[in-house]
């Protein structure tokens, strides 16, 4: 399993400054097959500076969710740190 990319990322307006909501399409390589799923994710910054990522995937996927969500959270954190998310 490998996260190829997250594309078509759109930021949703939220009046809370420490919470950012996004939607997009994630491309995942599972067992040498590429699949795409819609995702919604929230990045919330705590007062300590630590970031929490919450992900919802409306469409079911035929893969164990725990390793998939762990890899996706790590990918989204790196993308955010690199400035790859819309402002």
KATARA-V791537 format. One record per residue. N is the residue number from 1. PSI is psi in radians with two decimals (none if undefined). BURIAL is + if it has 24 or more other C-alpha atoms within 12 Angstrom, else -. Layout:
# KATARA-V791537
n=N psi=PSI burial=BURIAL
n=N psi=PSI burial=BURIAL
This chain:
# KATARA-V791537
n=1 psi=2.33 burial=-
n=2 psi=2.36 burial=+
n=3 psi=2.02 burial=+
n=4 psi=-0.93 burial=-
n=5 psi=2.84 burial=+
n=6 psi=2.13 burial=+
n=7 psi=2.98 burial=+
n=8 psi=0.76 burial=-
n=9 psi=2.21 burial=+
n=10 psi=2.37 burial=-
n=11 psi=2.39 burial=-
n=12 psi=2.53 burial=-
n=13 psi=2.26 burial=-
n=14 psi=2.31 burial=-
n=15 psi=-0.15 burial=-
n=16 psi=2.09 burial=-
n=17 psi=-0.43 burial=-
n=18 psi=0.07 burial=-
n=19 psi=2.20 burial=-
n=20 psi=2.22 burial=+
n=21 psi=2.41 burial=+
n=22 psi=2.79 burial=+
n=23 psi=2.70 burial=+
n=24 psi=-2.99 burial=+
n=25 psi=2.20 burial=+
n=26 psi=2.37 burial=+
n=27 psi=2.13 burial=+
n=28 psi=2.40 burial=+
n=29 psi=1.97 burial=-
n=30 psi=2.06 burial=-
n=31 psi=0.87 burial=-
n=32 psi=0.31 burial=-
n=33 psi=2.44 burial=-
n=34 psi=2.35 burial=-
n=35 psi=2.64 burial=+
n=36 psi=2.45 burial=-
n=37 psi=2.55 burial=+
n=38 psi=2.49 burial=+
n=39 psi=2.68 burial=+
n=40 psi=2.36 burial=+
n=41 psi=2.65 burial=+
n=42 psi=2.36 burial=+
n=43 psi=2.05 burial=+
n=44 psi=2.23 burial=+
n=45 psi=2.15 burial=-
n=46 psi=2.87 burial=-
n=47 psi=-0.41 burial=-
n=48 psi=-0.14 burial=-
n=49 psi=-0.19 burial=-
n=50 psi=2.50 burial=-
n=51 psi=2.37 burial=-
n=52 psi=2.36 burial=+
n=53 psi=2.22 burial=+
n=54 psi=2.25 burial=+
n=55 psi=2.37 burial=+
n=56 psi=2.40 burial=+
n=57 psi=1.79 burial=-
n=58 psi=-0.57 burial=-
n=59 psi=2.38 burial=-
n=60 psi=2.70 burial=-
n=61 psi=2.48 burial=-
n=62 psi=1.20 burial=-
n=63 psi=2.57 burial=-
n=64 psi=2.25 burial=-
n=65 psi=-0.56 burial=-
n=66 psi=-0.91 burial=-
n=67 psi=-0.56 burial=-
n=68 psi=-0.82 burial=+
n=69 psi=-0.65 burial=+
n=70 psi=-0.79 burial=-
n=71 psi=-0.68 burial=-
n=72 psi=-0.70 burial=+
n=73 psi=-0.74 burial=+
n=74 psi=-0.75 burial=-
n=75 psi=-0.77 burial=+
n=76 psi=-0.64 burial=+
n=77 psi=-0.78 burial=+
n=78 psi=-0.70 burial=-
n=79 psi=-0.72 burial=-
n=80 psi=-0.75 burial=+
n=81 psi=-0.56 burial=-
n=82 psi=-0.08 burial=-
n=83 psi=0.41 burial=-
n=84 psi=0.01 burial=-
n=85 psi=2.58 burial=+
n=86 psi=2.51 burial=-
n=87 psi=none burial=-
